[in-house]
Amino acid sequence: MEWIELCVKVPTEHTETAAAIATMTVPYGIYIEDYSDMEEMLPKIGRVDYIDEELIAKDRAHSIIHIYIPQNLAPMEALSFIEERLRAQGIEYETDAVSVREEDWANNWKAFYHPERVGNRLVVCPSWELYSPQEGDAVLTMDPGSSFGSGKHETTRLCLEETERAVKAGDAVLDMGCGSGILSIAALKLGAARAVAVDVDKNAAATAARNAQENGFEPPVYQTLAGNATEDEALYARIGGDYDLILANIVADVILAMRGLFWEKLKQGGSLIVSGIIDTRADEVLDALCAQGFVPASRSELRGWAAARFTRP
C-alpha cells in the first residue's frame, strides 16, 4: 500500500494544540517528535545508549507531528484542514508530504544493521543476517529496536571491549541497567557461567530475557529482575552477591548512586566495569569509585564517552 506521511512542524509550546488538530484527521493515532526535554530526561532514563549523537543534536525549539494516511484517502485534504486550523489558532507552522511504500516502511531500516565485530572475539549479528563465524568468535544474535543496546553506541562498545578483557570462564556476572542484556549475554558467550540482569524498566528486563533465550541462555543460567535496587530492599536482597564481574552501562549520576551496591555485591578480587559516562564527568565518577575502595585497572574513551574497569581488593 502507498501511504502519505504528512509532517507538521510547530514551536514546541504549541505541540499539544497542533497534535489535537492532527488527531482529527486520522482514526489511529499520530507520531510526535519532541526533543525539548532531552537534557532533563537523560538522568531519569539512566542509560545513554538510548540516545545517539544525532538525536542529541535535534532541534529542541520545535516539534514535528507525523500523520500517516493511505494515498487513496485524500491525504492532501487532511493537510489543508490541519493548515487551516493552525492558521485560525495563530500557530506558525511548516508542512511537508512524503510518499511511503508500506514494504519500505517495514524493512528499509534493516539495511543499516549488519554483523559488527567488537573487540577481538565478539560479533554482534542481527537475526536476519547470515554470518560465518571465524575460529574463536563469540557471536551474539541481537536485533535493534526497543531493546536499548545493539552494540553500536560508543558506551556499549567500550563496555563490551572491557568485558572481553575482564571476563573469565566460570564467572558469575551482574548486569545493572541491563537494557537489551547485550553485556551480560556477551559475558556468557565469552565463558561466564551465569548472569543476573537488572533494569528499572520491566520491558527492558523482559527484552533481555528474550534476547538471552535467542542466544541459548535460560534460567537459572540467565535471570532477569526489574526494579530500582537502590530503593527496593527486597530486590536488593534478591540480586544476591559474591559476583566475579559487575557491568554497569548507565549514566554518571546512577553510577554514583550505586557505588555502595557495587561494593557490596562484588567479591574480593572481582572486576567492576562502568560505562555511559560523558568524558567531562569521568574524573568525578572514577574518583568517587576510588574513594569507595575500588582500585582502577583500565580506562578507555571513545568520541566523548568514557568507560573504566576497577577491581575490589
GIRAWO-V673844 format. One record per backbone hydrogen bond with DSSP energy under -1.0 kcal/mol. NH is the residue of the N-H (numbers start at 0). CO is the residue of the C=O. E is the energy in kcal/mol with one decimal. If there is no record, write none. Layout:
nh=NH co=CO e=E
nh=NH co=CO e=E
//
This chain:
nh=2 co=99 e=-3.1
nh=3 co=68 e=-2.8
nh=4 co=97 e=-3.6
nh=5 co=66 e=-3.3
nh=6 co=95 e=-2.8
nh=7 co=64 e=-2.4
nh=8 co=93 e=-3.2
nh=9 co=62 e=-2.3
nh=11 co=60 e=-2.2
nh=13 co=10 e=-2.3
nh=14 co=11 e=-1.6
nh=17 co=13 e=-2.6
nh=18 co=14 e=-2.9
nh=19 co=15 e=-2.0
nh=20 co=16 e=-2.0
nh=21 co=17 e=-2.6
nh=22 co=18 e=-2.3
nh=24 co=21 e=-1.9
nh=30 co=65 e=-2.3
nh=32 co=63 e=-3.3
nh=37 co=34 e=-1.6
nh=40 co=36 e=-2.4
nh=41 co=37 e=-1.7
nh=44 co=40 e=-2.6
nh=45 co=41 e=-2.2
nh=50 co=47 e=-1.8
nh=55 co=51 e=-2.0
nh=56 co=52 e=-1.6
nh=57 co=54 e=-1.6
nh=62 co=9 e=-2.8
nh=63 co=32 e=-2.2
nh=64 co=7 e=-2.9
nh=65 co=30 e=-3.8
nh=66 co=5 e=-2.6
nh=68 co=3 e=-2.4
nh=70 co=1 e=-2.5
nh=72 co=69 e=-2.1
nh=77 co=73 e=-1.3
nh=78 co=74 e=-2.0
nh=79 co=75 e=-2.2
nh=80 co=76 e=-2.3
nh=81 co=77 e=-2.3
nh=82 co=78 e=-2.6
nh=83 co=79 e=-2.3
nh=84 co=80 e=-2.2
nh=85 co=81 e=-2.4
nh=86 co=82 e=-2.3
nh=87 co=83 e=-2.0
nh=88 co=84 e=-1.4
nh=89 co=86 e=-1.2
nh=90 co=85 e=-2.6
nh=93 co=8 e=-1.6
nh=95 co=6 e=-1.7
nh=97 co=4 e=-2.2
nh=99 co=2 e=-3.3
nh=101 co=0 e=-2.3
nh=104 co=100 e=-2.5
nh=105 co=101 e=-2.0
nh=106 co=102 e=-1.5
nh=107 co=103 e=-2.5
nh=109 co=106 e=-1.7
nh=110 co=107 e=-1.8
nh=111 co=108 e=-1.6
nh=112 co=109 e=-1.7
nh=115 co=123 e=-2.5
nh=117 co=121 e=-2.6
nh=122 co=137 e=-2.2
nh=123 co=115 e=-2.9
nh=124 co=139 e=-3.4
nh=128 co=125 e=-1.5
nh=136 co=133 e=-2.3
nh=137 co=120 e=-2.5
nh=139 co=122 e=-3.1
nh=141 co=124 e=-1.8
nh=156 co=152 e=-2.5
nh=157 co=153 e=-2.8
nh=158 co=154 e=-1.9
nh=159 co=155 e=-2.7
nh=160 co=156 e=-2.4
nh=161 co=157 e=-2.2
nh=162 co=158 e=-2.4
nh=163 co=159 e=-2.5
nh=164 co=160 e=-1.4
nh=165 co=161 e=-1.6
nh=166 co=162 e=-2.9
nh=169 co=190 e=-2.6
nh=170 co=167 e=-1.9
nh=172 co=193 e=-2.1
nh=173 co=244 e=-2.4
nh=174 co=195 e=-2.9
nh=175 co=246 e=-2.7
nh=176 co=197 e=-2.3
nh=177 co=197 e=-2.3
nh=179 co=147 e=-1.0
nh=180 co=177 e=-2.6
nh=184 co=180 e=-2.6
nh=185 co=181 e=-2.1
nh=186 co=182 e=-2.1
nh=187 co=183 e=-1.8
nh=188 co=184 e=-2.3
nh=189 co=185 e=-1.7
nh=190 co=187 e=-1.5
nh=191 co=186 e=-2.6
nh=192 co=170 e=-2.2
nh=193 co=170 e=-1.6
nh=194 co=220 e=-2.9
nh=195 co=172 e=-2.4
nh=196 co=222 e=-3.1
nh=197 co=174 e=-3.0
nh=198 co=224 e=-1.8
nh=204 co=200 e=-2.1
nh=205 co=201 e=-2.4
nh=206 co=202 e=-2.4
nh=207 co=203 e=-2.7
nh=208 co=204 e=-2.0
nh=209 co=205 e=-2.0
nh=210 co=206 e=-2.8
nh=211 co=207 e=-2.5
nh=212 co=208 e=-2.2
nh=213 co=209 e=-2.4
nh=214 co=210 e=-1.3
nh=215 co=212 e=-1.7
nh=216 co=211 e=-3.0
nh=220 co=217 e=-1.4
nh=221 co=217 e=-1.0
nh=222 co=194 e=-2.3
nh=224 co=196 e=-2.6
nh=226 co=198 e=-2.0
nh=230 co=227 e=-1.5
nh=231 co=227 e=-2.5
nh=235 co=231 e=-2.5
nh=236 co=232 e=-2.1
nh=237 co=233 e=-2.2
nh=238 co=234 e=-2.0
nh=242 co=264 e=-2.8
nh=243 co=171 e=-1.7
nh=244 co=171 e=-1.8
nh=245 co=270 e=-2.4
nh=246 co=173 e=-3.1
nh=247 co=272 e=-2.2
nh=249 co=247 e=-1.1
nh=249 co=274 e=-1.2
nh=250 co=45 e=-1.9
nh=254 co=250 e=-2.1
nh=255 co=251 e=-2.4
nh=256 co=252 e=-1.9
nh=257 co=253 e=-1.6
nh=261 co=257 e=-2.7
nh=262 co=258 e=-1.8
nh=263 co=259 e=-2.2
nh=264 co=260 e=-2.5
nh=265 co=261 e=-1.5
nh=266 co=242 e=-2.7
nh=268 co=311 e=-4.0
nh=269 co=266 e=-2.2
nh=270 co=243 e=-2.5
nh=271 co=309 e=-2.6
nh=272 co=245 e=-2.9
nh=273 co=307 e=-2.5
nh=274 co=247 e=-2.4
nh=276 co=305 e=-1.4
nh=278 co=303 e=-2.5
nh=280 co=277 e=-2.6
nh=284 co=280 e=-2.2
nh=285 co=281 e=-2.9
nh=286 co=282 e=-2.5
nh=287 co=283 e=-1.7
nh=288 co=284 e=-1.9
nh=289 co=285 e=-2.1
nh=290 co=286 e=-2.4
nh=291 co=287 e=-1.3
nh=292 co=289 e=-1.0
nh=293 co=288 e=-2.0
nh=294 co=310 e=-2.9
nh=296 co=308 e=-3.2
nh=297 co=308 e=-1.7
nh=299 co=306 e=-2.6
nh=301 co=304 e=-2.4
nh=304 co=301 e=-1.5
nh=305 co=276 e=-2.8
nh=306 co=299 e=-2.6
nh=307 co=273 e=-2.4
nh=308 co=297 e=-2.4
nh=309 co=271 e=-3.1
nh=310 co=294 e=-2.3
nh=311 co=269 e=-1.8
//
